[in-house]
Amino acid sequence: MRLLYLSPLALLIPYSEAMANESSPFQKFDNNISAGIAVISSPGNYWASNLNANGQALFNNGVWLNLLAATKLSFNFDNNNNSSVSKTYNNSSASSFGLTGGYAFLIDGKYNVIPHVGFSYTNQLLAVNENSIQQFIIEDPAYNYSFGLKNEMILIPAKLKIALDLNFNIGDHQSVVPNSSDGSLGHYNYTLYTFTATPAIQWNFAEKFTIIGYYQFNYNFSNSMNSPNVNYPDIGVSSSQYLMNNYVQNALGVNFGVLF
């Protein structure tokens, strides 16, 4: 289902307590609390944005934890400039929160290779209306499990770092979608798989402040979403314009943070 991917930015960490002095260069980047905005797009003239906040803690024993929360800020969907769709009022909201943990392996004092796992919950809601009359509603709560590997490299000690995070996410969705044009709703469970690649750059522009910029590519696919395609002739659209099994999303984001 394509509603909104609340894209997280996960930044991971150094090695072991015994290697604390060698790991400290990454601790200067990865201990932070940040907040930011991301702009998301996908085919079909779909645009959205979200606000996010996260807190990261890097411990001397190499364990890293990241707590993330996000909420949808804005939403626009105009499928192939369909004038009927553009005249409707799409009321959409979404939120997510999650926890990710990993362990970092320090290489040559300036590289980190970090396997990590995570769990998150998302809930997304879309109501499509015309002339104050509700046409249909979609709700898409999901429990998500992620497995990933991140590579980090320091370019300028204590100042500049780049990273590439690769993730595979399994989403257990329990959706409420249109069952027919008479307003009845059906319940459909399906699994959505997402591959994510996130290159990022982090600049510590002051002793206690940092800025993080990132691009995120998401490929989503599912063969188990079998909800009906319901047509709405009054507005010239169908539910399939909002529901998709396989799709790509791109995101650009920036976070500002406080180092500790």
MORA-V872692 format. One record per run of one state. SS is the DSSP state (~ for helix, > for strand, _ for the rest). FROM is the first residue (numbers start at 1). TO is the last residue. Records with the same first field share a line. If there is no record, write none. Layout:
SS->FROM-TO ; FROM-TO
//
This chain:
_->1-16 ; 31-31 ; 43-45 ; 59-62 ; 78-78 ; 82-82 ; 87-88 ; 108-110 ; 131-132 ; 157-159 ; 179-184 ; 207-208 ; 222-230 ; 233-236 ; 242-246 ; 260-260
~->17-30 ; 79-81 ; 83-86 ; 239-241
>->32-42 ; 46-58 ; 63-77 ; 89-107 ; 111-130 ; 133-156 ; 160-178 ; 185-206 ; 209-221 ; 231-232 ; 237-238 ; 247-259
//
